[in-house]
Amino acid sequence: MEESGVAGVDISSFSGVAATAKTPKAVVDLLNRHFNAILLEPETRAMFAAQGYDVAGGSPEDFQRRLAEEIATWSRVVRAANITFEGPASASCTPMTRFPVSDRR
């Protein structure tokens, strides 16, 4: 990003699982334990490694921190590049369920 005038930006991707804000902490913690256990399985690690991904689990707090960092970083990029949104206002609030889901198995 330095060549675009924005220094100190690491471009990478990550994935995570989110639940609604009203999900009980006990449920979030249970799901987190299960997801982390799955990510430790050799078959899971091998599958992700074959696709070029590094596998890393973590806590819900780790994920919240990462999201906050990404929002701060990309907000800075958007401001520095003077990027504006020109679509309909509702487009920024489209529920994720309207996006197609693909299964690449």
NUVEXTOR-449656 format. One record per atom (N, C-alpha, C, CB): residue number from 1; residue in three letters; x negated, y negated, z negated. Coordinates in nm, 4 decimals. Glycine has a CB too. Example, Ala and Ser with C-alpha at 12.3 -4.5 7.8 and 13.67 -1.06 7.14 Angstrom:
// residues 2
+-------+------+----------+----------+----------+
: rotor : rovo :        X :        Y :        Z :
+-------+------+----------+----------+----------+
:     1 :  ALA :  -1.3190 :   0.5690 :  -0.7800 :
:     1 :  ALA :  -1.2300 :   0.4500 :  -0.7800 :
:     1 :  ALA :  -1.3200 :   0.3300 :  -0.7800 :
:     1 :  ALA :  -1.1308 :   0.4473 :  -0.9046 :
:     2 :  SER :  -1.2850 :   0.2250 :  -0.7080 :
:     2 :  SER :  -1.3670 :   0.1060 :  -0.7140 :
:     2 :  SER :  -1.2900 :  -0.0030 :  -0.7870 :
:     2 :  SER :  -1.4084 :   0.0598 :  -0.5725 :
+-------+------+----------+----------+----------+
// end
This chain:
// residues 105
+-------+------+----------+----------+----------+
: rotor : rovo :        X :        Y :        Z :
+-------+------+----------+----------+----------+
:     1 :  MET :  -0.0804 :   0.1190 :   0.0000 :
:     1 :  MET :   0.0000 :   0.0000 :   0.0000 :
:     1 :  MET :  -0.0856 :  -0.1268 :   0.0000 :
:     1 :  MET :   0.0920 :   0.0010 :  -0.1188 :
:     2 :  GLU :  -0.2139 :  -0.1123 :  -0.0297 :
:     2 :  GLU :  -0.2983 :  -0.2316 :  -0.0335 :
:     2 :  GLU :  -0.3004 :  -0.3045 :   0.0996 :
:     2 :  GLU :  -0.4393 :  -0.1944 :  -0.0732 :
:     3 :  GLU :  -0.3006 :  -0.2285 :   0.2102 :
:     3 :  GLU :  -0.3011 :  -0.2936 :   0.3413 :
:     3 :  GLU :  -0.1718 :  -0.3703 :   0.3669 :
:     3 :  GLU :  -0.3225 :  -0.1901 :   0.4511 :
:     4 :  SER :  -0.0677 :  -0.3405 :   0.2892 :
:     4 :  SER :   0.0594 :  -0.4123 :   0.3017 :
:     4 :  SER :   0.0685 :  -0.5290 :   0.2047 :
:     4 :  SER :   0.1758 :  -0.3174 :   0.2786 :
:     5 :  GLY :  -0.0396 :  -0.5502 :   0.1287 :
:     5 :  GLY :  -0.0407 :  -0.6610 :   0.0362 :
:     5 :  GLY :   0.0054 :  -0.6288 :  -0.1044 :
:     5 :  GLY :   0.0421 :  -0.7671 :   0.0891 :
:     6 :  VAL :   0.0241 :  -0.5000 :  -0.1347 :
:     6 :  VAL :   0.0678 :  -0.4598 :  -0.2684 :
:     6 :  VAL :  -0.0347 :  -0.3620 :  -0.3235 :
:     6 :  VAL :   0.2113 :  -0.3959 :  -0.2656 :
:     7 :  ALA :  -0.1193 :  -0.4102 :  -0.4124 :
:     7 :  ALA :  -0.2256 :  -0.3267 :  -0.4689 :
:     7 :  ALA :  -0.1742 :  -0.2437 :  -0.5860 :
:     7 :  ALA :  -0.3433 :  -0.4135 :  -0.5141 :
:     8 :  GLY :  -0.2408 :  -0.1326 :  -0.6091 :
:     8 :  GLY :  -0.2126 :  -0.0518 :  -0.7274 :
:     8 :  GLY :  -0.0869 :   0.0314 :  -0.7208 :
:     8 :  GLY :  -0.2041 :  -0.1388 :  -0.8437 :
:     9 :  VAL :  -0.0405 :   0.0649 :  -0.6020 :
:     9 :  VAL :   0.0807 :   0.1458 :  -0.5889 :
:     9 :  VAL :   0.0426 :   0.2838 :  -0.5394 :
:     9 :  VAL :   0.1830 :   0.0793 :  -0.4929 :
:    10 :  ASP :   0.0773 :   0.3842 :  -0.6176 :
:    10 :  ASP :   0.0527 :   0.5229 :  -0.5810 :
:    10 :  ASP :   0.1793 :   0.5764 :  -0.5152 :
:    10 :  ASP :   0.0120 :   0.6091 :  -0.7058 :
:    11 :  ILE :   0.1672 :   0.6202 :  -0.3913 :
:    11 :  ILE :   0.2838 :   0.6736 :  -0.3219 :
:    11 :  ILE :   0.2811 :   0.8253 :  -0.3351 :
:    11 :  ILE :   0.2860 :   0.6298 :  -0.1714 :
:    12 :  SER :   0.3770 :   0.8759 :  -0.4065 :
:    12 :  SER :   0.3915 :   1.0201 :  -0.4242 :
:    12 :  SER :   0.5402 :   1.0490 :  -0.4407 :
:    12 :  SER :   0.3083 :   1.0724 :  -0.5479 :
:    13 :  SER :   0.5726 :   1.1743 :  -0.4434 :
:    13 :  SER :   0.7129 :   1.2094 :  -0.4646 :
:    13 :  SER :   0.7243 :   1.2964 :  -0.5885 :
:    13 :  SER :   0.7719 :   1.2824 :  -0.3407 :
:    14 :  PHE :   0.8424 :   1.3017 :  -0.6416 :
:    14 :  PHE :   0.8684 :   1.3873 :  -0.7565 :
:    14 :  PHE :   1.0155 :   1.4246 :  -0.7536 :
:    14 :  PHE :   0.8301 :   1.3168 :  -0.8910 :
:    15 :  SER :   1.0489 :   1.5282 :  -0.8241 :
:    15 :  SER :   1.1874 :   1.5726 :  -0.8343 :
:    15 :  SER :   1.2199 :   1.5941 :  -0.9802 :
:    15 :  SER :   1.2122 :   1.7019 :  -0.7523 :
:    16 :  GLY :   1.3443 :   1.5836 :  -1.0112 :
:    16 :  GLY :   1.3897 :   1.6070 :  -1.1473 :
:    16 :  GLY :   1.5372 :   1.6360 :  -1.1470 :
:    16 :  GLY :   1.3587 :   1.4876 :  -1.2373 :
:    17 :  VAL :   1.5880 :   1.6658 :  -1.2619 :
:    17 :  VAL :   1.7294 :   1.6955 :  -1.2776 :
:    17 :  VAL :   1.7867 :   1.5918 :  -1.3734 :
:    17 :  VAL :   1.7527 :   1.8421 :  -1.3301 :
:    18 :  ALA :   1.9006 :   1.5366 :  -1.3386 :
:    18 :  ALA :   1.9642 :   1.4359 :  -1.4225 :
:    18 :  ALA :   2.1059 :   1.4795 :  -1.4568 :
:    18 :  ALA :   1.9652 :   1.2985 :  -1.3524 :
:    19 :  ALA :   2.1530 :   1.4318 :  -1.5684 :
:    19 :  ALA :   2.2902 :   1.4568 :  -1.6119 :
:    19 :  ALA :   2.3524 :   1.3221 :  -1.6460 :
:    19 :  ALA :   2.2954 :   1.5553 :  -1.7351 :
:    20 :  THR :   2.4816 :   1.3203 :  -1.6610 :
:    20 :  THR :   2.5480 :   1.1948 :  -1.6961 :
:    20 :  THR :   2.5010 :   1.1476 :  -1.8330 :
:    20 :  THR :   2.7016 :   1.2115 :  -1.6946 :
:    21 :  ALA :   2.5097 :   1.0194 :  -1.8570 :
:    21 :  ALA :   2.4624 :   0.9603 :  -1.9815 :
:    21 :  ALA :   2.5359 :   1.0154 :  -2.1037 :
:    21 :  ALA :   2.4778 :   0.8099 :  -1.9761 :
:    22 :  LYS :   2.6562 :   1.0632 :  -2.0848 :
:    22 :  LYS :   2.7351 :   1.1135 :  -2.1980 :
:    22 :  LYS :   2.7116 :   1.2614 :  -2.2277 :
:    22 :  LYS :   2.8814 :   1.0912 :  -2.1715 :
:    23 :  THR :   2.6185 :   1.3237 :  -2.1569 :
:    23 :  THR :   2.5889 :   1.4647 :  -2.1831 :
:    23 :  THR :   2.5267 :   1.4763 :  -2.3222 :
:    23 :  THR :   2.4931 :   1.5241 :  -2.0737 :
:    24 :  PRO :   2.5801 :   1.5657 :  -2.4051 :
:    24 :  PRO :   2.5247 :   1.5807 :  -2.5404 :
:    24 :  PRO :   2.3762 :   1.6172 :  -2.5366 :
:    24 :  PRO :   2.6027 :   1.6878 :  -2.6182 :
:    25 :  LYS :   2.2992 :   1.5618 :  -2.6304 :
:    25 :  LYS :   2.1554 :   1.5866 :  -2.6365 :
:    25 :  LYS :   2.1256 :   1.7359 :  -2.6476 :
:    25 :  LYS :   2.0935 :   1.5118 :  -2.7549 :
:    26 :  ALA :   2.2073 :   1.8092 :  -2.7206 :
:    26 :  ALA :   2.1846 :   1.9534 :  -2.7357 :
:    26 :  ALA :   2.1925 :   2.0240 :  -2.5999 :
:    26 :  ALA :   2.2877 :   2.0144 :  -2.8336 :
:    27 :  VAL :   2.2832 :   1.9806 :  -2.5142 :
:    27 :  VAL :   2.2970 :   2.0394 :  -2.3809 :
:    27 :  VAL :   2.1760 :   2.0016 :  -2.2950 :
:    27 :  VAL :   2.4290 :   1.9922 :  -2.3131 :
:    28 :  VAL :   2.1358 :   1.8752 :  -2.3004 :
:    28 :  VAL :   2.0192 :   1.8297 :  -2.2244 :
:    28 :  VAL :   1.8956 :   1.9084 :  -2.2681 :
:    28 :  VAL :   1.9966 :   1.6770 :  -2.2438 :
:    29 :  ASP :   1.8778 :   1.9237 :  -2.3982 :
:    29 :  ASP :   1.7614 :   1.9966 :  -2.4501 :
:    29 :  ASP :   1.7637 :   2.1432 :  -2.4079 :
:    29 :  ASP :   1.7564 :   1.9868 :  -2.6027 :
:    30 :  LEU :   1.8801 :   2.2044 :  -2.4097 :
:    30 :  LEU :   1.8927 :   2.3445 :  -2.3674 :
:    30 :  LEU :   1.8574 :   2.3595 :  -2.2191 :
:    30 :  LEU :   2.0363 :   2.3965 :  -2.3937 :
:    31 :  LEU :   1.9140 :   2.2742 :  -2.1367 :
:    31 :  LEU :   1.8842 :   2.2794 :  -1.9935 :
:    31 :  LEU :   1.7353 :   2.2540 :  -1.9685 :
:    31 :  LEU :   1.9696 :   2.1762 :  -1.9167 :
:    32 :  ASN :   1.6792 :   2.1588 :  -2.0403 :
:    32 :  ASN :   1.5377 :   2.1268 :  -2.0242 :
:    32 :  ASN :   1.4500 :   2.2475 :  -2.0589 :
:    32 :  ASN :   1.4999 :   2.0066 :  -2.1120 :
:    33 :  ARG :   1.4828 :   2.3154 :  -2.1672 :
:    33 :  ARG :   1.4047 :   2.4347 :  -2.2043 :
:    33 :  ARG :   1.4112 :   2.5399 :  -2.0938 :
:    33 :  ARG :   1.4565 :   2.4944 :  -2.3375 :
:    34 :  HIS :   1.5310 :   2.5612 :  -2.0382 :
:    34 :  HIS :   1.5466 :   2.6611 :  -1.9325 :
:    34 :  HIS :   1.4725 :   2.6211 :  -1.8048 :
:    34 :  HIS :   1.6945 :   2.6823 :  -1.9019 :
:    35 :  PHE :   1.4841 :   2.4954 :  -1.7653 :
:    35 :  PHE :   1.4121 :   2.4497 :  -1.6458 :
:    35 :  PHE :   1.2615 :   2.4623 :  -1.6641 :
:    35 :  PHE :   1.4486 :   2.3044 :  -1.6135 :
:    36 :  ASN :   1.2118 :   2.4230 :  -1.7810 :
:    36 :  ASN :   1.0683 :   2.4358 :  -1.8070 :
:    36 :  ASN :   1.0239 :   2.5813 :  -1.8048 :
:    36 :  ASN :   1.0332 :   2.3729 :  -1.9414 :
:    37 :  ALA :   1.1060 :   2.6711 :  -1.8585 :
:    37 :  ALA :   1.0717 :   2.8136 :  -1.8569 :
:    37 :  ALA :   1.0650 :   2.8655 :  -1.7133 :
:    37 :  ALA :   1.1745 :   2.8951 :  -1.9384 :
:    38 :  ILE :   1.1591 :   2.8234 :  -1.6310 :
:    38 :  ILE :   1.1598 :   2.8653 :  -1.4900 :
:    38 :  ILE :   1.0350 :   2.8136 :  -1.4190 :
:    38 :  ILE :   1.2875 :   2.8142 :  -1.4182 :
:    39 :  LEU :   0.9961 :   2.6895 :  -1.4499 :
:    39 :  LEU :   0.8784 :   2.6318 :  -1.3848 :
:    39 :  LEU :   0.7481 :   2.7001 :  -1.4265 :
:    39 :  LEU :   0.8700 :   2.4841 :  -1.4158 :
:    40 :  LEU :   0.7503 :   2.7738 :  -1.5362 :
:    40 :  LEU :   0.6321 :   2.8483 :  -1.5811 :
:    40 :  LEU :   0.6216 :   2.9874 :  -1.5180 :
:    40 :  LEU :   0.6345 :   2.8616 :  -1.7320 :
:    41 :  GLU :   0.7304 :   3.0348 :  -1.4571 :
:    41 :  GLU :   0.7286 :   3.1683 :  -1.3965 :
:    41 :  GLU :   0.6323 :   3.1705 :  -1.2780 :
:    41 :  GLU :   0.8710 :   3.2103 :  -1.3513 :
:    42 :  PRO :   0.5483 :   3.2747 :  -1.2705 :
:    42 :  PRO :   0.4513 :   3.2834 :  -1.1605 :
:    42 :  PRO :   0.5155 :   3.2756 :  -1.0218 :
:    42 :  PRO :   0.3736 :   3.4119 :  -1.1718 :
:    43 :  GLU :   0.6317 :   3.3370 :  -1.0048 :
:    43 :  GLU :   0.6980 :   3.3348 :  -0.8738 :
:    43 :  GLU :   0.7396 :   3.1925 :  -0.8360 :
:    43 :  GLU :   0.8214 :   3.4276 :  -0.8744 :
:    44 :  THR :   0.7895 :   3.1201 :  -0.9334 :
:    44 :  THR :   0.8314 :   2.9816 :  -0.9084 :
:    44 :  THR :   0.7107 :   2.8955 :  -0.8732 :
:    44 :  THR :   0.9047 :   2.9232 :  -1.0316 :
:    45 :  ARG :   0.6044 :   2.9103 :  -0.9521 :
:    45 :  ARG :   0.4831 :   2.8313 :  -0.9275 :
:    45 :  ARG :   0.4257 :   2.8622 :  -0.7894 :
:    45 :  ARG :   0.3771 :   2.8591 :  -1.0364 :
:    46 :  ALA :   0.4262 :   2.9913 :  -0.7531 :
:    46 :  ALA :   0.3727 :   3.0320 :  -0.6227 :
:    46 :  ALA :   0.4571 :   2.9745 :  -0.5092 :
:    46 :  ALA :   0.3672 :   3.1857 :  -0.6120 :
:    47 :  MET :   0.5885 :   2.9760 :  -0.5260 :
:    47 :  MET :   0.6773 :   2.9235 :  -0.4222 :
:    47 :  MET :   0.6512 :   2.7750 :  -0.3988 :
:    47 :  MET :   0.8244 :   2.9461 :  -0.4608 :
:    48 :  PHE :   0.6415 :   2.6980 :  -0.5077 :
:    48 :  PHE :   0.6162 :   2.5547 :  -0.4943 :
:    48 :  PHE :   0.4761 :   2.5297 :  -0.4393 :
:    48 :  PHE :   0.6336 :   2.4840 :  -0.6297 :
:    49 :  ALA :   0.3781 :   2.6052 :  -0.4859 :
:    49 :  ALA :   0.2408 :   2.5881 :  -0.4379 :
:    49 :  ALA :   0.2325 :   2.6144 :  -0.2883 :
:    49 :  ALA :   0.1449 :   2.6816 :  -0.5134 :
:    50 :  ALA :   0.3057 :   2.7148 :  -0.2391 :
:    50 :  ALA :   0.3062 :   2.7472 :  -0.0961 :
:    50 :  ALA :   0.3622 :   2.6318 :  -0.0129 :
:    50 :  ALA :   0.3880 :   2.8744 :  -0.0708 :
:    51 :  GLN :   0.4434 :   2.5477 :  -0.0746 :
:    51 :  GLN :   0.5017 :   2.4324 :  -0.0059 :
:    51 :  GLN :   0.4210 :   2.3049 :  -0.0309 :
:    51 :  GLN :   0.6464 :   2.4120 :  -0.0508 :
:    52 :  GLY :   0.3096 :   2.3192 :  -0.1038 :
:    52 :  GLY :   0.2223 :   2.2050 :  -0.1274 :
:    52 :  GLY :   0.2576 :   2.1207 :  -0.2481 :
:    52 :  GLY :   0.2224 :   2.1194 :  -0.0092 :
:    53 :  TYR :   0.3414 :   2.1723 :  -0.3367 :
:    53 :  TYR :   0.3832 :   2.0963 :  -0.4546 :
:    53 :  TYR :   0.3030 :   2.1373 :  -0.5769 :
:    53 :  TYR :   0.5325 :   2.1158 :  -0.4810 :
:    54 :  ASP :   0.2754 :   2.0407 :  -0.6633 :
:    54 :  ASP :   0.2222 :   2.0683 :  -0.7962 :
:    54 :  ASP :   0.3412 :   2.0826 :  -0.8886 :
:    54 :  ASP :   0.1238 :   1.9554 :  -0.8452 :
:    55 :  VAL :   0.3398 :   2.1829 :  -0.9730 :
:    55 :  VAL :   0.4519 :   2.2077 :  -1.0638 :
:    55 :  VAL :   0.4200 :   2.1473 :  -1.1998 :
:    55 :  VAL :   0.4812 :   2.3602 :  -1.0766 :
:    56 :  ALA :   0.5114 :   2.0690 :  -1.2503 :
:    56 :  ALA :   0.4952 :   2.0100 :  -1.3833 :
:    56 :  ALA :   0.6322 :   1.9983 :  -1.4473 :
:    56 :  ALA :   0.4248 :   1.8706 :  -1.3760 :
:    57 :  GLY :   0.6470 :   2.0573 :  -1.5613 :
:    57 :  GLY :   0.7699 :   2.0398 :  -1.6377 :
:    57 :  GLY :   0.7536 :   1.9184 :  -1.7272 :
:    57 :  GLY :   0.8037 :   2.1668 :  -1.7213 :
:    58 :  GLY :   0.8361 :   1.9092 :  -1.8253 :
:    58 :  GLY :   0.8251 :   1.7985 :  -1.9190 :
:    58 :  GLY :   0.9528 :   1.7802 :  -1.9969 :
:    58 :  GLY :   0.7902 :   1.6708 :  -1.8465 :
:    59 :  SER :   0.9537 :   1.6777 :  -2.0763 :
:    59 :  SER :   1.0698 :   1.6489 :  -2.1595 :
:    59 :  SER :   1.1629 :   1.5506 :  -2.0888 :
:    59 :  SER :   1.0259 :   1.5927 :  -2.2960 :
:    60 :  PRO :   1.2863 :   1.5393 :  -2.1373 :
:    60 :  PRO :   1.3747 :   1.4367 :  -2.0815 :
:    60 :  PRO :   1.3146 :   1.2966 :  -2.0957 :
:    60 :  PRO :   1.5115 :   1.4418 :  -2.1502 :
:    61 :  GLU :   1.2422 :   1.2739 :  -2.2034 :
:    61 :  GLU :   1.1789 :   1.1437 :  -2.2243 :
:    61 :  GLU :   1.0679 :   1.1191 :  -2.1216 :
:    61 :  GLU :   1.1219 :   1.1345 :  -2.3670 :
:    62 :  ASP :   0.9937 :   1.2256 :  -2.0868 :
:    62 :  ASP :   0.8913 :   1.2136 :  -1.9817 :
:    62 :  ASP :   0.9553 :   1.1691 :  -1.8503 :
:    62 :  ASP :   0.8166 :   1.3483 :  -1.9621 :
:    63 :  PHE :   1.0686 :   1.2311 :  -1.8179 :
:    63 :  PHE :   1.1371 :   1.1997 :  -1.6928 :
:    63 :  PHE :   1.1908 :   1.0564 :  -1.6957 :
:    63 :  PHE :   1.2520 :   1.2995 :  -1.6677 :
:    64 :  GLN :   1.2464 :   1.0146 :  -1.8093 :
:    64 :  GLN :   1.2953 :   0.8766 :  -1.8215 :
:    64 :  GLN :   1.1816 :   0.7773 :  -1.8019 :
:    64 :  GLN :   1.3617 :   0.8544 :  -1.9589 :
:    65 :  ARG :   1.0652 :   0.8070 :  -1.8604 :
:    65 :  ARG :   0.9488 :   0.7187 :  -1.8434 :
:    65 :  ARG :   0.9078 :   0.7123 :  -1.6970 :
:    65 :  ARG :   0.8302 :   0.7673 :  -1.9295 :
:    66 :  ARG :   0.9042 :   0.8275 :  -1.6313 :
:    66 :  ARG :   0.8638 :   0.8303 :  -1.4895 :
:    66 :  ARG :   0.9606 :   0.7492 :  -1.4047 :
:    66 :  ARG :   0.8569 :   0.9758 :  -1.4374 :
:    67 :  LEU :   1.0902 :   0.7661 :  -1.4300 :
:    67 :  LEU :   1.1890 :   0.6886 :  -1.3544 :
:    67 :  LEU :   1.1707 :   0.5390 :  -1.3777 :
:    67 :  LEU :   1.3315 :   0.7309 :  -1.3933 :
:    68 :  ALA :   1.1492 :   0.4998 :  -1.5020 :
:    68 :  ALA :   1.1299 :   0.3576 :  -1.5332 :
:    68 :  ALA :   1.0060 :   0.3042 :  -1.4624 :
:    68 :  ALA :   1.1176 :   0.3363 :  -1.6859 :
:    69 :  GLU :   0.8975 :   0.3824 :  -1.4604 :
:    69 :  GLU :   0.7758 :   0.3410 :  -1.3907 :
:    69 :  GLU :   0.8001 :   0.3262 :  -1.2411 :
:    69 :  GLU :   0.6634 :   0.4416 :  -1.4157 :
:    70 :  GLU :   0.8714 :   0.4215 :  -1.1814 :
:    70 :  GLU :   0.9003 :   0.4153 :  -1.0384 :
:    70 :  GLU :   0.9869 :   0.2947 :  -1.0042 :
:    70 :  GLU :   0.9691 :   0.5435 :  -0.9928 :
:    71 :  ILE :   1.0874 :   0.2688 :  -1.0867 :
:    71 :  ILE :   1.1746 :   0.1531 :  -1.0622 :
:    71 :  ILE :   1.0938 :   0.0242 :  -1.0701 :
:    71 :  ILE :   1.2918 :   0.1496 :  -1.1639 :
:    72 :  ALA :   1.0078 :   0.0138 :  -1.1710 :
:    72 :  ALA :   0.9251 :  -0.1063 :  -1.1849 :
:    72 :  ALA :   0.8308 :  -0.1217 :  -1.0651 :
:    72 :  ALA :   0.8440 :  -0.1008 :  -1.3162 :
:    73 :  THR :   0.7665 :  -0.0129 :  -1.0250 :
:    73 :  THR :   0.6724 :  -0.0178 :  -0.9130 :
:    73 :  THR :   0.7418 :  -0.0588 :  -0.7847 :
:    73 :  THR :   0.6044 :   0.1172 :  -0.8942 :
:    74 :  TRP :   0.8511 :   0.0087 :  -0.7514 :
:    74 :  TRP :   0.9159 :  -0.0182 :  -0.6231 :
:    74 :  TRP :   0.9911 :  -0.1498 :  -0.6234 :
:    74 :  TRP :   1.0105 :   0.0940 :  -0.5879 :
:    75 :  SER :   1.0329 :  -0.1966 :  -0.7403 :
:    75 :  SER :   1.0911 :  -0.3309 :  -0.7483 :
:    75 :  SER :   0.9855 :  -0.4339 :  -0.7121 :
:    75 :  SER :   1.1481 :  -0.3589 :  -0.8900 :
:    76 :  ARG :   0.8626 :  -0.4131 :  -0.7619 :
:    76 :  ARG :   0.7518 :  -0.5032 :  -0.7300 :
:    76 :  ARG :   0.7219 :  -0.4999 :  -0.5800 :
:    76 :  ARG :   0.6256 :  -0.4649 :  -0.8107 :
:    77 :  VAL :   0.7245 :  -0.3813 :  -0.5199 :
:    77 :  VAL :   0.6983 :  -0.3686 :  -0.3763 :
:    77 :  VAL :   0.8063 :  -0.4406 :  -0.2963 :
:    77 :  VAL :   0.6913 :  -0.2198 :  -0.3349 :
:    78 :  VAL :   0.9305 :  -0.4198 :  -0.3346 :
:    78 :  VAL :   1.0424 :  -0.4836 :  -0.2635 :
:    78 :  VAL :   1.0306 :  -0.6353 :  -0.2713 :
:    78 :  VAL :   1.1781 :  -0.4377 :  -0.3223 :
:    79 :  ARG :   0.9993 :  -0.6873 :  -0.3897 :
:    79 :  ARG :   0.9837 :  -0.8331 :  -0.4036 :
:    79 :  ARG :   0.8646 :  -0.8841 :  -0.3228 :
:    79 :  ARG :   0.9665 :  -0.8714 :  -0.5519 :
:    80 :  ALA :   0.7513 :  -0.8142 :  -0.3317 :
:    80 :  ALA :   0.6302 :  -0.8591 :  -0.2615 :
:    80 :  ALA :   0.6487 :  -0.8578 :  -0.1108 :
:    80 :  ALA :   0.5114 :  -0.7713 :  -0.2991 :
:    81 :  ALA :   0.7245 :  -0.7609 :  -0.0611 :
:    81 :  ALA :   0.7465 :  -0.7495 :   0.0832 :
:    81 :  ALA :   0.8708 :  -0.8265 :   0.1288 :
:    81 :  ALA :   0.7596 :  -0.6027 :   0.1225 :
:    82 :  ASN :   0.9405 :  -0.8889 :   0.0339 :
:    82 :  ASN :   1.0610 :  -0.9650 :   0.0638 :
:    82 :  ASN :   1.1643 :  -0.8788 :   0.1375 :
:    82 :  ASN :   1.0259 :  -1.0886 :   0.1473 :
:    83 :  ILE :   1.1833 :  -0.7581 :   0.0883 :
:    83 :  ILE :   1.2795 :  -0.6656 :   0.1484 :
:    83 :  ILE :   1.4178 :  -0.6993 :   0.0953 :
:    83 :  ILE :   1.2425 :  -0.5166 :   0.1178 :
:    84 :  THR :   1.5140 :  -0.7073 :   0.1861 :
:    84 :  THR :   1.6518 :  -0.7344 :   0.1456 :
:    84 :  THR :   1.7422 :  -0.6242 :   0.1961 :
:    84 :  THR :   1.6992 :  -0.8711 :   0.1981 :
:    85 :  PHE :   1.8525 :  -0.6071 :   0.1281 :
:    85 :  PHE :   1.9514 :  -0.5077 :   0.1663 :
:    85 :  PHE :   2.0587 :  -0.5761 :   0.2486 :
:    85 :  PHE :   2.0124 :  -0.4378 :   0.0420 :
:    86 :  GLU :   2.0865 :  -0.5222 :   0.3657 :
:    86 :  GLU :   2.1816 :  -0.5879 :   0.4545 :
:    86 :  GLU :   2.3066 :  -0.5063 :   0.4812 :
:    86 :  GLU :   2.1155 :  -0.6195 :   0.5836 :
:    87 :  GLY :   2.3215 :  -0.3927 :   0.4142 :
:    87 :  GLY :   2.4380 :  -0.3080 :   0.4361 :
:    87 :  GLY :   2.5547 :  -0.3508 :   0.3496 :
:    87 :  GLY :   2.4039 :  -0.1631 :   0.4088 :
:    88 :  PRO :   2.6643 :  -0.2768 :   0.3583 :
:    88 :  PRO :   2.7796 :  -0.3083 :   0.2736 :
:    88 :  PRO :   2.7441 :  -0.2881 :   0.1268 :
:    88 :  PRO :   2.9012 :  -0.2210 :   0.3119 :
:    89 :  ALA :   2.7994 :  -0.3693 :   0.0407 :
:    89 :  ALA :   2.7683 :  -0.3633 :  -0.1030 :
:    89 :  ALA :   2.7947 :  -0.2245 :  -0.1601 :
:    89 :  ALA :   2.8507 :  -0.4673 :  -0.1798 :
:    90 :  SER :   2.8966 :  -0.1568 :  -0.1118 :
:    90 :  SER :   2.9302 :  -0.0252 :  -0.1669 :
:    90 :  SER :   2.8276 :   0.0810 :  -0.1303 :
:    90 :  SER :   3.0668 :   0.0179 :  -0.1185 :
:    91 :  ALA :   2.7459 :   0.0572 :  -0.0295 :
:    91 :  ALA :   2.6479 :   0.1578 :   0.0126 :
:    91 :  ALA :   2.5456 :   0.1853 :  -0.0963 :
:    91 :  ALA :   2.5770 :   0.1128 :   0.1396 :
:    92 :  SER :   2.5157 :   0.0864 :  -0.1794 :
:    92 :  SER :   2.4177 :   0.1078 :  -0.2849 :
:    92 :  SER :   2.4762 :   0.1867 :  -0.4011 :
:    92 :  SER :   2.3644 :  -0.0250 :  -0.3343 :
:    93 :  CYS :   2.6057 :   0.2109 :  -0.3997 :
:    93 :  CYS :   2.6719 :   0.2818 :  -0.5095 :
:    93 :  CYS :   2.7362 :   0.4122 :  -0.4632 :
:    93 :  CYS :   2.7773 :   0.1926 :  -0.5732 :
:    94 :  THR :   2.6950 :   0.4634 :  -0.3493 :
:    94 :  THR :   2.7548 :   0.5845 :  -0.2961 :
:    94 :  THR :   2.7260 :   0.7028 :  -0.3874 :
:    94 :  THR :   2.7033 :   0.6123 :  -0.1549 :
:    95 :  PRO :   2.8269 :   0.7778 :  -0.4294 :
:    95 :  PRO :   2.8028 :   0.8950 :  -0.5137 :
:    95 :  PRO :   2.7155 :   0.9967 :  -0.4408 :
:    95 :  PRO :   2.9362 :   0.9596 :  -0.5557 :
:    96 :  MET :   2.6276 :   1.0600 :  -0.5141 :
:    96 :  MET :   2.5370 :   1.1566 :  -0.4531 :
:    96 :  MET :   2.6119 :   1.2741 :  -0.3914 :
:    96 :  MET :   2.4380 :   1.2072 :  -0.5560 :
:    97 :  THR :   2.7318 :   1.3025 :  -0.4390 :
:    97 :  THR :   2.8060 :   1.4159 :  -0.3861 :
:    97 :  THR :   2.8438 :   1.3970 :  -0.2405 :
:    97 :  THR :   2.9297 :   1.4393 :  -0.4680 :
:    98 :  ARG :   2.8311 :   1.2756 :  -0.1885 :
:    98 :  ARG :   2.8649 :   1.2517 :  -0.0487 :
:    98 :  ARG :   2.7492 :   1.2819 :   0.0444 :
:    98 :  ARG :   2.9092 :   1.1092 :  -0.0298 :
:    99 :  PHE :   2.6297 :   1.3050 :  -0.0114 :
:    99 :  PHE :   2.5155 :   1.3380 :   0.0710 :
:    99 :  PHE :   2.5124 :   1.4876 :   0.0962 :
:    99 :  PHE :   2.3853 :   1.2911 :   0.0051 :
:   100 :  PRO :   2.4778 :   1.5299 :   0.2171 :
:   100 :  PRO :   2.4702 :   1.6738 :   0.2425 :
:   100 :  PRO :   2.3551 :   1.7363 :   0.1660 :
:   100 :  PRO :   2.4548 :   1.7013 :   0.3920 :
:   101 :  VAL :   2.3761 :   1.8585 :   0.1243 :
:   101 :  VAL :   2.2733 :   1.9333 :   0.0525 :
:   101 :  VAL :   2.2255 :   2.0455 :   0.1434 :
:   101 :  VAL :   2.3273 :   1.9897 :  -0.0839 :
:   102 :  SER :   2.0941 :   2.0584 :   0.1565 :
:   102 :  SER :   2.0429 :   2.1660 :   0.2397 :
:   102 :  SER :   1.9720 :   2.2678 :   0.1528 :
:   102 :  SER :   1.9482 :   2.1118 :   0.3481 :
:   103 :  ASP :   1.9811 :   2.3907 :   0.1902 :
:   103 :  ASP :   1.9147 :   2.5007 :   0.1204 :
:   103 :  ASP :   1.8072 :   2.5518 :   0.2130 :
:   103 :  ASP :   2.0152 :   2.6150 :   0.0798 :
:   104 :  ARG :   1.6801 :   2.5254 :   0.1787 :
:   104 :  ARG :   1.5703 :   2.5614 :   0.2678 :
:   104 :  ARG :   1.5077 :   2.6939 :   0.2291 :
:   104 :  ARG :   1.4649 :   2.4528 :   0.2678 :
:   105 :  ARG :   1.5867 :   2.7892 :   0.1845 :
:   105 :  ARG :   1.5309 :   2.9205 :   0.1493 :
:   105 :  ARG :   1.5006 :   3.0023 :   0.2688 :
:   105 :  ARG :   1.6236 :   2.9958 :   0.0612 :
+-------+------+----------+----------+----------+
// end
